């Protein structure tokens, strides 16, 4: 940052300027330029809110919106419970399948190979003769 670009508080020379002299000064003085930008931003932000009163809201509209919000909350709550129940069922299915495979006698490699090479009765009807 250059030394002449430093933000300094506006001096007494800035206070009495108007018109073209004020424009030239704002072009040269970074402090006044920043202050002008801030004041114009605040003005744009404020807008014309104070001049126009807000229109009255229809009571039926408010009731419809509140009803829709309540219904949406109810649907979300129901969906959350269904997802939780599905997760619990999936957990117990996985735990049951794991305990069943752990309780069964381990198969020998010969038994596994025999099961693969010998077609089952369900597949027997599908094979061409």
C-alpha positions as CSV (number, residue, x, y, z in Angstrom):
1,X,0.0,0.0,0.0
2,X,1.3,3.4,-0.9
3,X,1.7,6.0,1.8
4,X,-0.7,8.4,0.1
5,X,-3.4,5.7,-0.2
6,X,-3.7,5.3,3.6
7,X,-7.1,5.9,5.0
8,X,-7.1,9.1,7.0
9,X,-10.0,10.8,8.6
10,X,-11.5,13.5,6.5
11,X,-10.0,16.9,7.2
12,X,-11.6,20.3,7.6
13,X,-10.8,21.0,3.9
14,X,-13.3,18.3,2.9
15,X,-16.3,19.7,4.9
16,X,-17.1,22.8,2.9
17,X,-16.8,21.4,-0.7
18,X,-19.8,21.1,-3.0
19,X,-20.4,20.4,-6.7
20,X,-17.5,19.9,-9.0
21,X,-14.9,20.8,-6.3
22,X,-16.3,18.0,-4.2
23,X,-16.1,15.5,-7.1
24,X,-12.5,16.4,-7.7
25,X,-11.7,16.1,-4.0
26,X,-13.4,12.6,-3.8
27,X,-11.4,11.5,-6.8
28,X,-8.1,12.4,-5.1
29,X,-8.9,11.6,-1.4
30,X,-9.1,7.9,-0.6
31,X,-10.6,8.6,2.8
32,X,-13.5,10.6,1.5
33,X,-14.0,8.2,-1.4
34,X,-14.3,5.3,1.0
35,X,-16.7,7.2,3.2
36,X,-18.8,8.1,0.2
37,X,-18.9,4.5,-0.9
38,X,-20.0,3.4,2.5
39,X,-22.7,6.0,2.8
40,X,-24.1,5.1,-0.7
41,X,-24.0,1.4,0.2
42,X,-26.0,2.1,3.4
43,X,-28.5,4.2,1.4
44,X,-28.9,1.4,-1.1
45,X,-29.4,-1.1,1.6
46,X,-32.0,1.0,3.4
47,X,-33.9,1.6,0.2
48,X,-37.4,2.9,0.3
49,X,-38.6,0.7,3.2
50,X,-40.0,3.5,5.3
51,X,-42.2,5.0,2.6
52,X,-44.4,2.0,1.6
53,X,-46.3,0.1,4.3
54,X,-46.4,-3.7,4.0
55,X,-49.6,-5.1,2.5
56,X,-51.9,-7.1,4.9
57,X,-51.5,-10.8,4.8
58,X,-54.5,-13.0,4.1
59,X,-55.4,-15.2,7.0
60,X,-56.2,-18.2,4.7
61,X,-52.7,-18.0,3.2
62,X,-51.1,-18.1,6.7
63,X,-53.2,-21.1,7.6
64,X,-52.3,-22.9,4.4
65,X,-48.6,-22.3,4.9
66,X,-48.7,-23.4,8.5
67,X,-50.6,-26.5,7.5
68,X,-48.1,-27.4,4.8
69,X,-45.2,-26.8,7.3
70,X,-46.8,-29.1,9.8
71,X,-47.6,-31.8,7.2
72,X,-44.0,-31.6,5.9
73,X,-42.7,-32.0,9.5
74,X,-45.0,-35.0,10.0
75,X,-43.8,-36.6,6.7
76,X,-40.1,-36.1,7.7
77,X,-40.7,-37.6,11.1
78,X,-42.5,-40.6,9.6
79,X,-39.7,-41.1,7.0
80,X,-37.1,-40.9,9.7
81,X,-38.8,-43.6,11.7
82,X,-39.1,-45.8,8.6
83,X,-35.4,-45.4,7.8
84,X,-34.5,-46.2,11.4
85,X,-36.7,-49.3,11.4
86,X,-35.1,-50.5,8.1
87,X,-31.6,-50.0,9.5
88,X,-32.5,-52.0,12.6
89,X,-34.0,-54.8,10.5
90,X,-30.9,-54.8,8.3
91,X,-28.6,-54.9,11.3
92,X,-30.5,-57.9,12.8
93,X,-30.6,-59.7,9.5
94,X,-26.8,-59.3,9.2
95,X,-26.2,-60.3,12.8
96,X,-28.5,-63.4,12.3
97,X,-26.8,-64.4,9.1
98,X,-23.4,-64.0,10.7
99,X,-24.4,-66.1,13.7
100,X,-25.9,-68.8,11.5
101,X,-22.7,-69.1,9.4
102,X,-20.6,-69.2,12.6
103,X,-22.7,-71.9,14.2
104,X,-22.6,-74.2,11.1
105,X,-19.8,-76.8,11.0
106,X,-17.0,-75.6,8.7
107,X,-17.0,-77.3,5.4
108,X,-14.0,-79.1,4.1
109,X,-12.5,-78.2,0.7
110,X,-13.8,-81.5,-0.7
111,X,-17.4,-80.8,0.4
112,X,-17.2,-77.4,-1.2
113,X,-15.9,-78.8,-4.4
114,X,-18.5,-81.5,-4.5
115,X,-21.3,-78.9,-4.0
116,X,-19.9,-76.9,-7.0
117,X,-19.5,-79.9,-9.4
118,X,-22.8,-81.6,-8.6
119,X,-25.8,-79.7,-9.9
120,X,-28.6,-79.1,-7.5
121,X,-32.1,-80.4,-8.1
122,X,-33.4,-76.9,-8.9
123,X,-30.8,-76.5,-11.7
124,X,-31.4,-80.0,-13.0
125,X,-34.6,-79.0,-14.8
126,X,-32.9,-76.0,-16.4
127,X,-30.1,-78.0,-18.1
128,X,-30.8,-79.3,-21.6
129,X,-30.6,-83.1,-22.1
